[in-house]
Amino acid sequence: MSSSERLLILGATGQLGTDLVRAAAAAGVDHVGAAHEDIDVTEADSVAAGIARYRPTIVINTAALHRVDACEDDPHQAYLVNTVGALLVARAAARAGARSVYISTDFVFSGDKPPAEDGRLTPDTAWVEEDPTHPLNVYGASKAAGEQAVRLADSRHLIVRVSSLFGVSPQRNKGENFIEAMLKKASGGGPLRVVSDQWITPTYAADAARAIVRLALSDAGGVAHVTSSDGCTWHGLAVEAIRLVGLAAAVEAVPASTYYSTARRPRNSALHTGRLTSLLGRPLRPWREAVAAYLVEKGHLR
């Protein structure tokens, strides 16, 4: 790790951005966090001025429009932020001699791999970095296009795909995360009805942030999946969180077709993290351990 590195974290007031700022501080890395009000990634002049002002050696771009149904309703804005914004940031960073780290998503994949019913992930049951992208919705398509834009603009790029994040800070313009929503409903007595046929790799934002900072400071390039080391369904995640807190609400398993959605969502978007393990020496902790740690940090558990 070079003491001369300086991180610029875009989207620093969002869920992952907040934890990236904390992770950089905990690691003793020189860093600055910029919110949308400081740097608008959709405006080339704003991006160039911000990079000139903060003089980073690495730019981590978490800025995104990630409300999936909203992207479907406003594809122009989705592509403006997630694709054009990615291009403008990576291009300006490269021109300034900095390297780009672009935060992407599991939704770049089609979801048609058969999931692992026991949650253990292999290249046959979860998506690896080399798998071709084939998004099912505007959000995923705009992020896949953002990945390609970053590849074109910065030869030293790193693309980090994350999945189903939950963190102490709320997502910007999205409100409480899935776990908090489930606990709120369960505390009211339930019952709850939760989708049981969509597989994910739920990931604690604090865990992801620490790994991303380490990867950013390394020579790692290309694509890396940064998620928990195993997967589950949304139903499985809800059941575990409610069990750990000690609530008695029943959680009914229902198919995704039960709920209307503007956007199609992949049946299996679980990400394999073999490359992450190779790069950092160990994977992120399993999702159950991460959920327990999150609940302690939030004050739900002692």
Secondary structure as GFF3:
##gff-version 3
##sequence-region A 1 302
A	DSSP	beta_strand	6	10	.	.	.	ID=ss1
A	DSSP	alpha_helix	15	26	.	.	.	ID=ss2
A	DSSP	beta_strand	30	34	.	.	.	ID=ss3
A	DSSP	alpha_helix	44	54	.	.	.	ID=ss4
A	DSSP	beta_strand	58	61	.	.	.	ID=ss5
A	DSSP	alpha_helix	68	73	.	.	.	ID=ss6
A	DSSP	alpha_helix	75	79	.	.	.	ID=ss7
A	DSSP	pi_helix	80	84	.	.	.	ID=ss8
A	DSSP	alpha_helix	85	95	.	.	.	ID=ss9
A	DSSP	beta_strand	99	105	.	.	.	ID=ss10
A	DSSP	three_ten_helix	106	108	.	.	.	ID=ss11
A	DSSP	alpha_helix	138	153	.	.	.	ID=ss12
A	DSSP	beta_strand	158	162	.	.	.	ID=ss13
A	DSSP	beta_strand	165	166	.	.	.	ID=ss14
A	DSSP	alpha_helix	178	187	.	.	.	ID=ss15
A	DSSP	beta_strand	192	195	.	.	.	ID=ss16
A	DSSP	beta_strand	199	200	.	.	.	ID=ss17
A	DSSP	beta_strand	203	204	.	.	.	ID=ss18
A	DSSP	alpha_helix	205	217	.	.	.	ID=ss19
A	DSSP	beta_strand	222	225	.	.	.	ID=ss20
A	DSSP	beta_strand	232	233	.	.	.	ID=ss21
A	DSSP	alpha_helix	234	245	.	.	.	ID=ss22
A	DSSP	beta_strand	251	254	.	.	.	ID=ss23
A	DSSP	three_ten_helix	256	258	.	.	.	ID=ss24
A	DSSP	alpha_helix	274	280	.	.	.	ID=ss25
A	DSSP	alpha_helix	287	298	.	.	.	ID=ss26
###
